[in-house]
Amino acid sequence: MRGVSAAGLELSAEGWPYASSLSVDAADPGRFHALFGRDSLISSLQVLPVQPEVARATLRVLARMQGTRDDAETDEEPGKVLHEYRPRAEPLHLELGWPVRDGALQYYGSADSTSWFLVVLDTLGDPALARELEPAWRAAGAWLEQALRQGGGLVFHGPRRASGGLVQQGWRDAIDPRAAHGPGILHADGRVPEAPLADADTQAVAVAALRALGRLSGETRWRSLAARTVEAIGAAFTPETMAVCENGERVLGAGSQLGWLLWAEALPPKLRAAFADRLCGPDVLTGFGLRTLSAEHPQFGAASYHRGGVWPFDSWLGWGGLRAAGREPEAERVRAAVLEALERLGNAPELYAVGSSGPERIPIANQVQAWTVGARIALQRRWDGIRR
């Protein structure tokens, strides 16, 4: 049996949150009613102060399904936390050539789920669970350390080594970044960035994960690695950088990723003010939340999935980032703006557009998304999910 948590999340029988509810009406796609590593972990973090058992259930199921081998079709790697699990894959997955096996989809194409696993376990602050899951978090740490080593100090993803699956694997993930609804990351001239790609959002949570490993293990080497990663990010990224390619080419575009970097304190101190200033520009900070991409960017679209739309969970992290940067007035503006938008729109939409008349529904958006439910609760409680 499924249920609804005290926090309003739709939970599985084991207690982990589905990424979205089933469709609530004819206009609701309801297409992510499944276990998603990133989504379920972030949702668990958001409601942690009011329902920590959601985090425990999520961490346990993801530890049980953690990668143990290299598999090019599923993107599985030892220690990697999965992207998506469906005991019965959707017809679309089969049509697109995803790695469906025995009718099920168990797919690991996420650059940041492993880091989020570490962040949530550490923030939960449950020593007994940390002991129980020690093999899992040590394997996750080994995966992250290897990813940083292979990336020369950054976490890269891609290129995809088999058919189907995701070609971009940060939270702005995409099957085809050129699709009409605007998923993923593009150069300003419309080119798809050449993989391997290191997006800013993934680097931010990697730093948070390294610090989490330091607390979980008591080993100073993880905090030292976090400090080196911060310096690498500071050298590679500017306030106008969305991602960097392996050859050093920058994918330009200011947007909500700046909030992630501030949230994780993943920038050298001398750079934080400039990144906060850019996040607060009127082309990014609207009256109803933070845009995923600047309204001045050539690839911007107000209703674009990852290139202009406003995601409440994403703005929640940006709110926390502005607080961490000492920008309390702007942070409060973001908090109030997102809560106002959700009140106007109803349900808990995955994302929305911000137009001249305020927040507007986007047809592709699920209407009850777990990390939107969680963002509303966290913003109301002024919980930013940060453990220093």
C-alpha positions in Angstrom: 0.0 0.0 0.0 1.0 3.6 -0.7 0.4 6.4 1.7 0.8 10.2 2.1 3.3 11.4 4.7 2.6 13.9 7.4 4.6 16.3 5.2 2.3 15.6 2.2 4.6 13.4 0.1 3.2 10.4 -1.6 5.2 7.5 -0.1 5.8 3.9 -1.2 5.0 1.0 1.2 8.6 1.2 2.3 8.3 4.9 3.1 10.4 6.5 0.3 8.8 9.3 -1.7 7.7 9.0 -5.4 9.2 11.8 -7.5 5.7 12.8 -8.6 2.2 11.7 -7.8 0.0 9.9 -10.3 -1.9 12.2 -12.6 -4.4 14.3 -10.6 -6.3 15.5 -13.7 -6.4 15.3 -17.5 -3.8 18.1 -17.8 -1.3 16.5 -15.4 1.4 14.2 -17.0 2.2 12.5 -13.7 5.1 10.9 -15.4 7.6 10.4 -12.6 5.6 8.2 -10.2 8.7 6.2 -9.4 11.8 6.1 -7.2 14.4 8.6 -8.4 17.7 8.9 -6.6 18.1 12.6 -6.8 14.5 13.6 -6.4 13.7 11.3 -3.6 16.8 12.3 -1.7 16.2 16.0 -2.1 12.6 15.6 -1.0 13.8 13.7 2.0 16.2 16.4 2.9 13.5 19.1 2.6 11.1 17.4 5.1 13.9 16.0 7.4 13.0 18.3 10.3 9.3 17.1 10.4 9.6 13.5 9.1 13.2 12.1 9.3 11.9 8.6 8.7 11.4 9.5 5.0 15.1 10.0 4.7 15.9 6.7 6.5 13.6 4.8 4.1 15.1 6.5 1.1 18.7 6.0 2.1 18.0 2.3 2.8 16.4 1.5 -0.5 19.1 3.4 -2.5 21.8 1.6 -0.6 20.2 -1.7 -1.4 20.2 -0.8 -5.1 23.6 0.8 -5.2 25.8 0.0 -8.2 28.3 -2.9 -7.9 29.7 -3.3 -11.4 30.4 -1.5 -14.6 27.5 -1.7 -17.1 27.6 0.7 -20.1 24.0 0.1 -20.9 22.6 1.1 -17.5 25.4 3.5 -16.6 25.9 1.5 -13.4 29.3 1.8 -11.7 30.5 0.5 -8.4 29.3 2.8 -5.6 27.0 4.8 -7.8 23.5 5.7 -6.6 20.8 5.1 -9.1 18.9 7.6 -11.2 15.6 5.9 -11.6 13.9 2.6 -10.8 10.6 1.3 -12.3 9.6 -2.3 -11.6 7.6 -2.0 -14.8 9.1 0.3 -17.5 6.9 2.6 -19.5 6.3 1.9 -23.2 8.2 5.1 -24.0 11.4 3.7 -22.4 11.2 0.7 -24.8 10.5 2.9 -27.8 13.5 5.0 -27.0 15.9 2.1 -26.5 16.4 2.5 -22.7 18.0 -0.5 -20.9 14.9 -2.3 -19.9 15.6 -5.8 -18.6 12.9 -8.3 -17.7 10.4 -5.5 -18.0 12.1 -3.3 -15.4 14.1 -0.2 -15.6 17.0 0.2 -13.2 19.1 3.1 -14.5 22.1 4.9 -13.0 22.5 7.8 -15.3 22.9 10.6 -12.7 26.0 12.6 -12.0 24.8 13.8 -8.6 22.6 11.2 -6.9 25.6 9.7 -5.2 26.6 13.0 -3.7 23.0 13.7 -2.6 23.0 10.3 -0.8 26.0 11.3 1.2 24.6 14.8 2.0 21.3 13.4 3.2 22.9 10.7 5.4 25.2 13.2 7.0 22.5 15.8 7.6 20.1 13.2 9.1 22.6 12.9 12.0 21.7 9.3 12.8 24.8 7.5 14.1 23.1 4.1 14.1 22.0 4.4 10.5 25.4 5.7 9.5 27.0 2.5 11.0 24.4 0.3 9.2 25.0 2.0 5.9 28.8 2.3 6.2 29.6 0.0 3.3 27.3 2.1 1.1 28.6 5.5 2.1 32.2 4.3 1.8 31.5 2.9 -1.7 29.7 6.2 -2.6 32.8 8.1 -1.4 35.1 5.9 -3.5 32.9 6.6 -6.6 33.0 10.3 -6.0 36.7 10.4 -5.4 37.4 8.5 -8.6 35.0 10.8 -10.6 37.0 13.8 -9.4 40.3 12.1 -10.2 39.2 11.2 -13.7 37.8 14.7 -14.2 40.9 16.5 -13.1 39.2 18.0 -10.1 35.6 18.2 -11.4 32.8 15.7 -11.8 32.1 15.2 -15.5 29.3 13.1 -17.0 29.1 11.5 -20.4 29.5 10.7 -23.1 26.7 8.0 -23.0 28.3 4.7 -24.1 25.1 3.0 -25.3 21.7 3.7 -26.9 18.9 5.2 -25.0 19.3 6.9 -21.6 20.3 10.4 -20.8 23.0 12.3 -22.7 23.1 15.0 -20.0 23.0 13.7 -16.4 23.1 16.6 -14.0 19.7 17.6 -12.5 19.1 19.5 -15.8 19.0 16.1 -17.5 18.1 15.5 -21.1 17.6 12.8 -23.6 17.9 15.4 -26.4 18.8 19.0 -25.3 17.4 20.3 -28.6 13.8 19.1 -27.8 11.1 21.7 -28.0 10.3 21.8 -24.3 13.9 23.0 -23.6 15.5 20.4 -21.4 19.2 20.3 -20.5 22.0 22.7 -21.3 22.9 24.4 -24.6 25.5 26.8 -25.8 24.2 30.3 -26.5 24.4 29.6 -30.2 22.2 26.4 -29.8 25.0 23.8 -30.0 24.9 20.8 -27.7 27.9 21.0 -25.5 30.4 18.2 -26.2 30.6 15.5 -23.5 32.1 14.9 -21.1 30.4 17.9 -19.4 30.8 19.3 -15.9 27.7 21.3 -14.8 27.9 23.7 -12.0 25.0 22.2 -10.0 26.8 18.8 -9.8 30.0 20.4 -8.6 28.2 22.2 -5.8 26.7 19.1 -4.3 30.0 17.2 -4.8 31.6 19.7 -2.4 28.8 19.3 0.1 29.2 15.5 -0.2 33.0 15.6 0.5 32.4 17.6 3.6 29.7 15.1 4.6 32.3 12.3 4.1 34.6 14.1 6.4 32.1 14.1 9.2 30.9 10.5 8.5 34.4 9.1 8.5 36.3 11.4 10.8 39.0 11.5 8.1 40.5 14.9 7.4 41.4 13.9 3.8 37.8 14.4 2.7 37.8 18.1 3.9 41.1 18.6 2.2 39.7 17.2 -1.1 36.6 19.5 -0.6 39.0 22.5 -0.4 40.8 21.5 -3.5 37.5 21.0 -5.4 36.4 24.5 -4.3 39.6 25.9 -5.8 39.0 23.9 -9.0 35.5 25.2 -9.3 36.7 28.8 -8.7 39.2 28.4 -11.6 36.7 26.8 -14.0 33.5 28.7 -13.4 32.4 32.3 -13.6 29.1 33.9 -12.7 28.2 33.5 -16.4 29.1 29.8 -16.6 26.5 27.0 -16.6 29.0 24.2 -17.3 32.4 23.4 -18.7 33.5 20.9 -21.3 36.4 18.6 -20.9 38.5 20.7 -23.3 37.9 23.8 -21.0 35.2 25.4 -23.2 32.7 27.2 -21.0 28.9 26.8 -21.6 27.8 30.4 -20.9 24.6 31.3 -19.0 23.8 32.8 -15.7 21.0 31.2 -13.8 19.9 29.3 -10.7 23.0 27.2 -10.7 24.7 30.1 -8.9 22.4 29.5 -5.9 23.6 25.9 -5.7 27.2 27.0 -5.6 26.4 29.5 -2.8 24.3 26.9 -0.9 27.2 24.4 -0.8 29.8 27.1 -0.2 31.5 25.6 -3.2 33.3 28.8 -4.2 36.4 30.5 -2.9 35.3 33.2 -0.4 36.6 36.0 -2.6 34.3 35.0 -5.4 31.0 34.6 -3.5 29.9 38.2 -3.6 30.1 38.4 -7.4 28.1 35.1 -7.8 25.5 36.4 -5.4 25.2 39.7 -7.2 24.7 37.9 -10.5 22.0 35.6 -9.0 20.1 38.7 -7.8 20.0 40.3 -11.3 16.5 41.0 -12.5 16.9 38.6 -15.4 17.4 35.7 -12.9 15.6 36.8 -9.7 11.9 37.3 -10.5 9.0 38.2 -8.4 8.1 34.5 -8.2 11.4 32.7 -7.9 14.8 32.1 -9.6 14.9 31.4 -13.3 16.9 28.4 -14.4 18.5 30.6 -17.1 18.8 34.3 -17.5 16.0 36.0 -19.5 18.8 37.7 -21.5 20.3 34.4 -22.8 19.7 33.5 -26.4 18.3 30.1 -25.4 15.9 31.4 -22.8 12.3 30.6 -22.8 10.0 31.5 -19.9 8.3 28.1 -20.2 11.4 26.2 -21.1 12.0 23.1 -18.9 15.6 23.8 -17.8 16.3 27.1 -19.6 14.1 29.7 -18.1 11.3 28.0 -16.1 11.2 28.4 -12.3 11.5 25.2 -10.2 10.5 25.6 -6.5 13.0 23.1 -5.3 15.8 24.9 -7.2 14.7 28.2 -5.8 14.7 26.7 -2.4 18.4 25.9 -2.8 19.0 29.4 -4.1 17.3 30.8 -1.1 19.6 28.8 1.1 22.6 30.0 -1.0 21.7 33.7 -0.6 21.3 33.2 3.1 24.8 31.5 3.2 26.2 34.5 1.3 24.7 37.0 3.8 22.1 38.3 1.4 19.1 38.1 3.7 16.8 40.6 2.0 17.1 38.9 -1.4 16.8 35.5 0.2 13.6 36.5 1.9 12.3 37.8 -1.4 12.9 34.4 -3.0 11.2 32.6 -0.1 8.1 34.7 -0.2 8.0 34.7 -4.0 7.9 30.9 -4.3 5.3 30.5 -1.6 3.2 33.1 -3.3 3.5 31.4 -6.6 2.5 28.0 -5.2 -0.5 29.6 -3.5 -1.6 31.1 -6.7 -1.1 28.0 -8.9 -2.4 25.3 -6.5 -1.2 21.7 -6.1 2.6 21.6 -6.1 3.8 22.0 -9.7 7.2 20.7 -10.9 8.0 24.1 -12.4 6.2 27.1 -13.8 6.7 30.1 -16.1 7.0 33.6 -14.9 5.3 36.1 -17.3 4.2 39.7 -17.1 1.0 38.6 -15.1 2.9 36.4 -12.7 3.3 32.6 -12.4 1.8 30.5 -15.2 1.3 26.7 -15.6 3.4 24.8 -18.0 1.7 21.9 -19.8 4.7 19.5 -19.4 5.0 20.1 -15.7 3.7 17.5 -13.3 1.2 19.1 -10.9 2.2 17.3 -7.7 6.0 17.0 -7.6 7.6 15.7 -4.4 10.4 18.2 -4.2 7.9 21.0 -4.7 5.9 19.7 -1.8 9.1 19.5 0.2 10.2 23.0 -0.9 7.0 24.5 0.3 7.4 22.9 3.7 11.1 23.8 4.0 10.5 27.4 3.0 7.6 27.8 5.4 9.9 26.4 8.2 12.9 28.4 7.0 14.9 25.1 6.7 17.7 25.3 4.2 19.0 21.8 4.5 22.5 23.0 5.3 24.8 21.3 7.8 28.1 23.1 8.2 
